[in-house]
Amino acid sequence: MSVPEELLSILVCPQCHRPVRPEGEELVCTGCGLRYPVRDGIPVMLPEEARPPAAGGA
Protein backbone atom coordinates (compact mmCIF):
# COMPACT_ATOMS: atom_id res chain seq x y z
CA MET A 1 0.00 0.00 0.00
CA SER A 2 1.30 3.45 -0.80
CA VAL A 3 -0.31 5.74 1.79
CA PRO A 4 2.35 8.16 3.05
CA GLU A 5 3.34 7.81 6.71
CA GLU A 6 2.54 11.50 7.31
CA LEU A 7 -1.04 10.88 6.19
CA LEU A 8 -1.39 7.69 8.23
CA SER A 9 -0.28 9.58 11.34
CA ILE A 10 -3.26 11.96 11.13
CA LEU A 11 -6.04 9.69 9.80
CA VAL A 12 -8.71 8.53 12.24
CA CYS A 13 -11.86 6.47 11.90
CA PRO A 14 -14.85 8.72 11.18
CA GLN A 15 -17.06 6.44 13.31
CA CYS A 16 -15.15 6.24 16.60
CA HIS A 17 -12.24 8.70 16.04
CA ARG A 18 -9.51 6.14 16.84
CA PRO A 19 -6.33 5.79 14.74
CA VAL A 20 -6.20 3.45 11.75
CA ARG A 21 -3.41 1.07 10.76
CA PRO A 22 -2.58 -0.36 7.33
CA GLU A 23 -3.44 -3.99 6.64
CA GLY A 24 -3.14 -5.21 3.07
CA GLU A 25 -5.06 -2.84 0.82
CA GLU A 26 -7.18 -1.48 3.69
CA LEU A 27 -6.89 0.77 6.70
CA VAL A 28 -8.24 -0.89 9.83
CA CYS A 29 -9.58 1.07 12.78
CA THR A 30 -7.79 0.22 16.03
CA GLY A 31 -11.00 0.91 17.95
CA CYS A 32 -14.13 -0.42 16.25
CA GLY A 33 -12.34 -2.56 13.61
CA LEU A 34 -14.01 -1.08 10.52
CA ARG A 35 -11.94 -1.69 7.41
CA TYR A 36 -11.61 1.23 4.97
CA PRO A 37 -10.46 0.59 1.39
CA VAL A 38 -7.46 2.26 -0.22
CA ARG A 39 -8.04 2.83 -3.94
CA ASP A 40 -5.14 3.93 -6.13
CA GLY A 41 -3.25 5.02 -3.01
CA ILE A 42 -6.17 7.13 -1.73
CA PRO A 43 -7.86 6.14 1.56
CA VAL A 44 -11.65 6.08 1.24
CA MET A 45 -12.62 7.09 4.78
CA LEU A 46 -16.40 6.90 4.34
CA PRO A 47 -18.39 4.74 6.78
CA GLU A 48 -20.67 3.56 3.95
CA GLU A 49 -17.59 2.25 2.07
CA ALA A 50 -16.14 0.43 5.12
CA ARG A 51 -16.32 -3.30 5.65
CA PRO A 52 -17.25 -4.67 9.07
CA PRO A 53 -14.50 -5.98 11.37
CA ALA A 54 -12.92 -9.31 10.50
CA ALA A 55 -14.11 -12.34 12.45
CA GLY A 56 -12.28 -12.49 15.76
CA GLY A 57 -12.24 -8.75 16.45
CA ALA A 58 -10.25 -5.72 15.33
Phi and psi restraints in degrees (range 20) as a CNS / XPLOR table:
assign (resid 1 and name C) (resid 2 and name N)
       (resid 2 and name CA) (resid 2 and name C) 1.0 -118.9 20.0 2
assign (resid 2 and name N) (resid 2 and name CA)
       (resid 2 and name C) (resid 3 and name N) 1.0 45.6 20.0 2
assign (resid 2 and name C) (resid 3 and name N)
       (resid 3 and name CA) (resid 3 and name C) 1.0 -89.2 20.0 2
assign (resid 3 and name N) (resid 3 and name CA)
       (resid 3 and name C) (resid 4 and name N) 1.0 123.1 20.0 2
assign (resid 3 and name C) (resid 4 and name N)
       (resid 4 and name CA) (resid 4 and name C) 1.0 -59.2 20.0 2
assign (resid 4 and name N) (resid 4 and name CA)
       (resid 4 and name C) (resid 5 and name N) 1.0 144.0 20.0 2
assign (resid 4 and name C) (resid 5 and name N)
       (resid 5 and name CA) (resid 5 and name C) 1.0 -58.1 20.0 2
assign (resid 5 and name N) (resid 5 and name CA)
       (resid 5 and name C) (resid 6 and name N) 1.0 -36.2 20.0 2
assign (resid 5 and name C) (resid 6 and name N)
       (resid 6 and name CA) (resid 6 and name C) 1.0 -61.3 20.0 2
assign (resid 6 and name N) (resid 6 and name CA)
       (resid 6 and name C) (resid 7 and name N) 1.0 -38.3 20.0 2
assign (resid 6 and name C) (resid 7 and name N)
       (resid 7 and name CA) (resid 7 and name C) 1.0 -71.5 20.0 2
assign (resid 7 and name N) (resid 7 and name CA)
       (resid 7 and name C) (resid 8 and name N) 1.0 -44.3 20.0 2
assign (resid 7 and name C) (resid 8 and name N)
       (resid 8 and name CA) (resid 8 and name C) 1.0 -58.3 20.0 2
assign (resid 8 and name N) (resid 8 and name CA)
       (resid 8 and name C) (resid 9 and name N) 1.0 -33.8 20.0 2
assign (resid 8 and name C) (resid 9 and name N)
       (resid 9 and name CA) (resid 9 and name C) 1.0 -69.8 20.0 2
assign (resid 9 and name N) (resid 9 and name CA)
       (resid 9 and name C) (resid 10 and name N) 1.0 -17.6 20.0 2
assign (resid 9 and name C) (resid 10 and name N)
       (resid 10 and name CA) (resid 10 and name C) 1.0 -111.4 20.0 2
assign (resid 10 and name N) (resid 10 and name CA)
       (resid 10 and name C) (resid 11 and name N) 1.0 -11.3 20.0 2
assign (resid 10 and name C) (resid 11 and name N)
       (resid 11 and name CA) (resid 11 and name C) 1.0 -73.5 20.0 2
assign (resid 11 and name N) (resid 11 and name CA)
       (resid 11 and name C) (resid 12 and name N) 1.0 138.8 20.0 2
assign (resid 11 and name C) (resid 12 and name N)
       (resid 12 and name CA) (resid 12 and name C) 1.0 -134.9 20.0 2
assign (resid 12 and name N) (resid 12 and name CA)
       (resid 12 and name C) (resid 13 and name N) 1.0 159.1 20.0 2
assign (resid 12 and name C) (resid 13 and name N)
       (resid 13 and name CA) (resid 13 and name C) 1.0 -66.6 20.0 2
assign (resid 13 and name N) (resid 13 and name CA)
       (resid 13 and name C) (resid 14 and name N) 1.0 129.1 20.0 2
assign (resid 13 and name C) (resid 14 and name N)
       (resid 14 and name CA) (resid 14 and name C) 1.0 -70.0 20.0 2
assign (resid 14 and name N) (resid 14 and name CA)
       (resid 14 and name C) (resid 15 and name N) 1.0 -16.9 20.0 2
assign (resid 14 and name C) (resid 15 and name N)
       (resid 15 and name CA) (resid 15 and name C) 1.0 -81.2 20.0 2
assign (resid 15 and name N) (resid 15 and name CA)
       (resid 15 and name C) (resid 16 and name N) 1.0 -50.8 20.0 2
assign (resid 15 and name C) (resid 16 and name N)
       (resid 16 and name CA) (resid 16 and name C) 1.0 -119.1 20.0 2
assign (resid 16 and name N) (resid 16 and name CA)
       (resid 16 and name C) (resid 17 and name N) 1.0 -3.6 20.0 2
assign (resid 16 and name C) (resid 17 and name N)
       (resid 17 and name CA) (resid 17 and name C) 1.0 66.6 20.0 2
assign (resid 17 and name N) (resid 17 and name CA)
       (resid 17 and name C) (resid 18 and name N) 1.0 24.4 20.0 2
assign (resid 17 and name C) (resid 18 and name N)
       (resid 18 and name CA) (resid 18 and name C) 1.0 -94.8 20.0 2
assign (resid 18 and name N) (resid 18 and name CA)
       (resid 18 and name C) (resid 19 and name N) 1.0 159.7 20.0 2
assign (resid 18 and name C) (resid 19 and name N)
       (resid 19 and name CA) (resid 19 and name C) 1.0 -63.3 20.0 2
assign (resid 19 and name N) (resid 19 and name CA)
       (resid 19 and name C) (resid 20 and name N) 1.0 159.4 20.0 2
assign (resid 19 and name C) (resid 20 and name N)
       (resid 20 and name CA) (resid 20 and name C) 1.0 -115.3 20.0 2
assign (resid 20 and name N) (resid 20 and name CA)
       (resid 20 and name C) (resid 21 and name N) 1.0 156.1 20.0 2
assign (resid 20 and name C) (resid 21 and name N)
       (resid 21 and name CA) (resid 21 and name C) 1.0 -130.5 20.0 2
assign (resid 21 and name N) (resid 21 and name CA)
       (resid 21 and name C) (resid 22 and name N) 1.0 146.7 20.0 2
assign (resid 21 and name C) (resid 22 and name N)
       (resid 22 and name CA) (resid 22 and name C) 1.0 -72.5 20.0 2
assign (resid 22 and name N) (resid 22 and name CA)
       (resid 22 and name C) (resid 23 and name N) 1.0 141.4 20.0 2
assign (resid 22 and name C) (resid 23 and name N)
       (resid 23 and name CA) (resid 23 and name C) 1.0 -151.4 20.0 2
assign (resid 23 and name N) (resid 23 and name CA)
       (resid 23 and name C) (resid 24 and name N) 1.0 106.0 20.0 2
assign (resid 23 and name C) (resid 24 and name N)
       (resid 24 and name CA) (resid 24 and name C) 1.0 63.6 20.0 2
assign (resid 24 and name N) (resid 24 and name CA)
       (resid 24 and name C) (resid 25 and name N) 1.0 -127.9 20.0 2
assign (resid 24 and name C) (resid 25 and name N)
       (resid 25 and name CA) (resid 25 and name C) 1.0 -101.1 20.0 2
assign (resid 25 and name N) (resid 25 and name CA)
       (resid 25 and name C) (resid 26 and name N) 1.0 28.3 20.0 2
assign (resid 25 and name C) (resid 26 and name N)
       (resid 26 and name CA) (resid 26 and name C) 1.0 -135.8 20.0 2
assign (resid 26 and name N) (resid 26 and name CA)
       (resid 26 and name C) (resid 27 and name N) 1.0 162.0 20.0 2
assign (resid 26 and name C) (resid 27 and name N)
       (resid 27 and name CA) (resid 27 and name C) 1.0 -110.1 20.0 2
assign (resid 27 and name N) (resid 27 and name CA)
       (resid 27 and name C) (resid 28 and name N) 1.0 127.7 20.0 2
assign (resid 27 and name C) (resid 28 and name N)
       (resid 28 and name CA) (resid 28 and name C) 1.0 -109.6 20.0 2
assign (resid 28 and name N) (resid 28 and name CA)
       (resid 28 and name C) (resid 29 and name N) 1.0 130.0 20.0 2
assign (resid 28 and name C) (resid 29 and name N)
       (resid 29 and name CA) (resid 29 and name C) 1.0 -70.2 20.0 2
assign (resid 29 and name N) (resid 29 and name CA)
       (resid 29 and name C) (resid 30 and name N) 1.0 133.2 20.0 2
assign (resid 29 and name C) (resid 30 and name N)
       (resid 30 and name CA) (resid 30 and name C) 1.0 -78.5 20.0 2
assign (resid 30 and name N) (resid 30 and name CA)
       (resid 30 and name C) (resid 31 and name N) 1.0 -8.4 20.0 2
assign (resid 30 and name C) (resid 31 and name N)
       (resid 31 and name CA) (resid 31 and name C) 1.0 -99.5 20.0 2
assign (resid 31 and name N) (resid 31 and name CA)
       (resid 31 and name C) (resid 32 and name N) 1.0 -74.5 20.0 2
assign (resid 31 and name C) (resid 32 and name N)
       (resid 32 and name CA) (resid 32 and name C) 1.0 -87.8 20.0 2
assign (resid 32 and name N) (resid 32 and name CA)
       (resid 32 and name C) (resid 33 and name N) 1.0 -14.2 20.0 2
assign (resid 32 and name C) (resid 33 and name N)
       (resid 33 and name CA) (resid 33 and name C) 1.0 86.3 20.0 2
assign (resid 33 and name N) (resid 33 and name CA)
       (resid 33 and name C) (resid 34 and name N) 1.0 1.8 20.0 2
assign (resid 33 and name C) (resid 34 and name N)
       (resid 34 and name CA) (resid 34 and name C) 1.0 -58.5 20.0 2
assign (resid 34 and name N) (resid 34 and name CA)
       (resid 34 and name C) (resid 35 and name N) 1.0 146.7 20.0 2
assign (resid 34 and name C) (resid 35 and name N)
       (resid 35 and name CA) (resid 35 and name C) 1.0 -116.2 20.0 2
assign (resid 35 and name N) (resid 35 and name CA)
       (resid 35 and name C) (resid 36 and name N) 1.0 112.9 20.0 2
assign (resid 35 and name C) (resid 36 and name N)
       (resid 36 and name CA) (resid 36 and name C) 1.0 -98.4 20.0 2
assign (resid 36 and name N) (resid 36 and name CA)
       (resid 36 and name C) (resid 37 and name N) 1.0 133.2 20.0 2
assign (resid 36 and name C) (resid 37 and name N)
       (resid 37 and name CA) (resid 37 and name C) 1.0 -73.3 20.0 2
assign (resid 37 and name N) (resid 37 and name CA)
       (resid 37 and name C) (resid 38 and name N) 1.0 154.8 20.0 2
assign (resid 37 and name C) (resid 38 and name N)
       (resid 38 and name CA) (resid 38 and name C) 1.0 -119.1 20.0 2
assign (resid 38 and name N) (resid 38 and name CA)
       (resid 38 and name C) (resid 39 and name N) 1.0 117.0 20.0 2
assign (resid 38 and name C) (resid 39 and name N)
       (resid 39 and name CA) (resid 39 and name C) 1.0 -114.2 20.0 2
assign (resid 39 and name N) (resid 39 and name CA)
       (resid 39 and name C) (resid 40 and name N) 1.0 121.2 20.0 2
assign (resid 39 and name C) (resid 40 and name N)
       (resid 40 and name CA) (resid 40 and name C) 1.0 53.1 20.0 2
assign (resid 40 and name N) (resid 40 and name CA)
       (resid 40 and name C) (resid 41 and name N) 1.0 39.2 20.0 2
assign (resid 40 and name C) (resid 41 and name N)
       (resid 41 and name CA) (resid 41 and name C) 1.0 80.2 20.0 2
assign (resid 41 and name N) (resid 41 and name CA)
       (resid 41 and name C) (resid 42 and name N) 1.0 5.0 20.0 2
assign (resid 41 and name C) (resid 42 and name N)
       (resid 42 and name CA) (resid 42 and name C) 1.0 -111.8 20.0 2
assign (resid 42 and name N) (resid 42 and name CA)
       (resid 42 and name C) (resid 43 and name N) 1.0 118.1 20.0 2
assign (resid 42 and name C) (resid 43 and name N)
       (resid 43 and name CA) (resid 43 and name C) 1.0 -66.2 20.0 2
assign (resid 43 and name N) (resid 43 and name CA)
       (resid 43 and name C) (resid 44 and name N) 1.0 132.6 20.0 2
assign (resid 43 and name C) (resid 44 and name N)
       (resid 44 and name CA) (resid 44 and name C) 1.0 -103.3 20.0 2
assign (resid 44 and name N) (resid 44 and name CA)
       (resid 44 and name C) (resid 45 and name N) 1.0 91.5 20.0 2
assign (resid 44 and name C) (resid 45 and name N)
       (resid 45 and name CA) (resid 45 and name C) 1.0 -93.4 20.0 2
assign (resid 45 and name N) (resid 45 and name CA)
       (resid 45 and name C) (resid 46 and name N) 1.0 53.0 20.0 2
assign (resid 45 and name C) (resid 46 and name N)
       (resid 46 and name CA) (resid 46 and name C) 1.0 -111.6 20.0 2
assign (resid 46 and name N) (resid 46 and name CA)
       (resid 46 and name C) (resid 47 and name N) 1.0 126.6 20.0 2
assign (resid 46 and name C) (resid 47 and name N)
       (resid 47 and name CA) (resid 47 and name C) 1.0 -55.0 20.0 2
assign (resid 47 and name N) (resid 47 and name CA)
       (resid 47 and name C) (resid 48 and name N) 1.0 -34.8 20.0 2
assign (resid 47 and name C) (resid 48 and name N)
       (resid 48 and name CA) (resid 48 and name C) 1.0 -71.5 20.0 2
assign (resid 48 and name N) (resid 48 and name CA)
       (resid 48 and name C) (resid 49 and name N) 1.0 -15.3 20.0 2
assign (resid 48 and name C) (resid 49 and name N)
       (resid 49 and name CA) (resid 49 and name C) 1.0 -95.3 20.0 2
assign (resid 49 and name N) (resid 49 and name CA)
       (resid 49 and name C) (resid 50 and name N) 1.0 -11.3 20.0 2
assign (resid 49 and name C) (resid 50 and name N)
       (resid 50 and name CA) (resid 50 and name C) 1.0 -76.0 20.0 2
assign (resid 50 and name N) (resid 50 and name CA)
       (resid 50 and name C) (resid 51 and name N) 1.0 149.0 20.0 2
assign (resid 50 and name C) (resid 51 and name N)
       (resid 51 and name CA) (resid 51 and name C) 1.0 -95.6 20.0 2
assign (resid 51 and name N) (resid 51 and name CA)
       (resid 51 and name C) (resid 52 and name N) 1.0 152.4 20.0 2
assign (resid 51 and name C) (resid 52 and name N)
       (resid 52 and name CA) (resid 52 and name C) 1.0 -66.2 20.0 2
assign (resid 52 and name N) (resid 52 and name CA)
       (resid 52 and name C) (resid 53 and name N) 1.0 164.4 20.0 2
assign (resid 52 and name C) (resid 53 and name N)
       (resid 53 and name CA) (resid 53 and name C) 1.0 -56.4 20.0 2
assign (resid 53 and name N) (resid 53 and name CA)
       (resid 53 and name C) (resid 54 and name N) 1.0 149.7 20.0 2
assign (resid 53 and name C) (resid 54 and name N)
       (resid 54 and name CA) (resid 54 and name C) 1.0 -65.9 20.0 2
assign (resid 54 and name N) (resid 54 and name CA)
       (resid 54 and name C) (resid 55 and name N) 1.0 153.5 20.0 2
assign (resid 54 and name C) (resid 55 and name N)
       (resid 55 and name CA) (resid 55 and name C) 1.0 -57.3 20.0 2
assign (resid 55 and name N) (resid 55 and name CA)
       (resid 55 and name C) (resid 56 and name N) 1.0 133.8 20.0 2
assign (resid 55 and name C) (resid 56 and name N)
       (resid 56 and name CA) (resid 56 and name C) 1.0 101.4 20.0 2
assign (resid 56 and name N) (resid 56 and name CA)
       (resid 56 and name C) (resid 57 and name N) 1.0 1.4 20.0 2
assign (resid 56 and name C) (resid 57 and name N)
       (resid 57 and name CA) (resid 57 and name C) 1.0 103.8 20.0 2
assign (resid 57 and name N) (resid 57 and name CA)
       (resid 57 and name C) (resid 58 and name N) 1.0 -177.3 20.0 2
